[in-house]
Amino acid sequence: DPVQNIWTPTDPSPKPRPRPTITSGNERASLAAGGRVLVVGGELGNDLVAGADLYDPATNSWLSAGSLSAPRWLHTATALANGLVLVTGGAGPDKRGSYLASAEIWSP
């Protein structure tokens, strides 16, 4: 809570997701419309994640936000003014130099 400058425990994420979306700096998620937080892709063990989850602070709950067409990590995600989120680049399934030139749009 940036207004009160305090942290509050929330409903846990549906699955661990190391190295999901990287937006600016070291942030690991994108702010979506309505103050919700979109967590996209990442690495789980030796596998990449194609799924996305949406956290809604108003209900303190997580929802599935669908799947990317390609699993990826080390990608960027940018919340657009119209409420969509643009996911670009990142490493592909082999994670060793397989960088993706593709982009995808998430629509709430």
C-alpha positions in Angstrom: 0.0 0.0 0.0 2.0 3.0 -1.2 -0.4 5.5 0.6 0.1 3.9 4.0 3.6 2.6 3.2 2.8 -0.9 4.6 2.9 -4.5 3.3 0.0 -6.8 3.7 0.0 -10.6 3.1 -2.1 -11.7 0.1 -3.6 -14.9 -1.3 -0.6 -16.9 -2.6 0.2 -17.2 -6.3 -1.3 -20.3 -7.9 2.1 -21.5 -8.8 5.7 -20.5 -8.2 7.0 -18.5 -11.1 10.7 -17.6 -10.9 11.8 -15.0 -13.5 8.5 -14.0 -14.9 7.8 -10.8 -16.8 10.5 -8.1 -16.4 9.2 -4.6 -16.9 11.3 -1.6 -16.1 14.2 -2.0 -13.7 13.8 -5.1 -11.5 10.1 -5.2 -11.4 8.6 -8.7 -12.1 5.1 -7.9 -13.1 3.0 -5.5 -15.1 0.2 -3.3 -13.8 -2.9 -4.1 -15.7 -6.2 -2.1 -15.9 -8.0 -1.5 -12.6 -4.8 -1.8 -10.5 -4.6 -5.6 -11.2 -1.1 -7.2 -11.6 -0.3 -9.5 -14.6 2.4 -12.0 -14.1 3.5 -13.6 -17.4 5.8 -16.5 -18.3 8.9 -17.4 -16.4 10.9 -20.5 -15.6 9.8 -23.3 -13.4 12.6 -25.9 -12.8 14.0 -26.7 -16.2 10.9 -25.7 -18.1 9.6 -22.4 -19.3 6.1 -21.2 -18.5 3.7 -20.1 -21.2 0.9 -19.3 -18.7 -0.1 -16.0 -17.1 -1.9 -15.1 -13.9 -3.7 -12.0 -12.9 -3.8 -10.8 -9.3 -6.7 -8.6 -8.3 -6.0 -6.6 -5.1 -9.7 -5.6 -4.7 -10.7 -9.3 -4.2 -7.3 -10.6 -3.0 -7.4 -13.4 -5.5 -5.6 -14.8 -8.6 -7.2 -15.7 -11.9 -5.7 -17.5 -14.9 -4.9 -15.0 -17.7 -4.5 -17.5 -20.4 -1.3 -18.7 -22.1 1.2 -17.2 -24.4 1.6 -18.8 -27.9 5.3 -19.5 -26.9 6.7 -20.0 -23.4 9.3 -17.3 -22.6 11.4 -15.8 -19.8 13.6 -12.7 -19.6 11.0 -10.9 -21.7 9.4 -7.5 -21.3 5.8 -6.6 -20.7 4.4 -3.1 -21.1 1.0 -2.0 -19.9 -0.5 0.1 -22.7 -2.9 3.1 -22.2 -5.8 1.1 -23.6 -5.5 -1.6 -20.9 -3.8 -4.1 -23.2 -0.3 -5.5 -22.2 2.4 -6.0 -24.8 4.8 -8.9 -24.2 8.0 -8.9 -26.3 11.2 -10.8 -26.8 12.8 -13.0 -24.2 14.5 -16.4 -24.3 12.7 -19.3 -25.9 12.3 -22.9 -24.9 15.9 -24.0 -25.1 17.0 -21.1 -22.9 20.5 -21.1 -24.4 20.6 -18.4 -27.0 17.2 -19.0 -28.4 15.9 -15.5 -28.2 12.5 -14.7 -29.5 11.8 -11.9 -31.9 8.0 -12.2 -31.5 5.5 -10.1 -29.6 2.1 -10.9 -28.1 -0.8 -8.8 -26.8 -2.8 -9.7 -23.7 -6.3 -8.3 -23.6 -8.4 -8.3 -20.4 
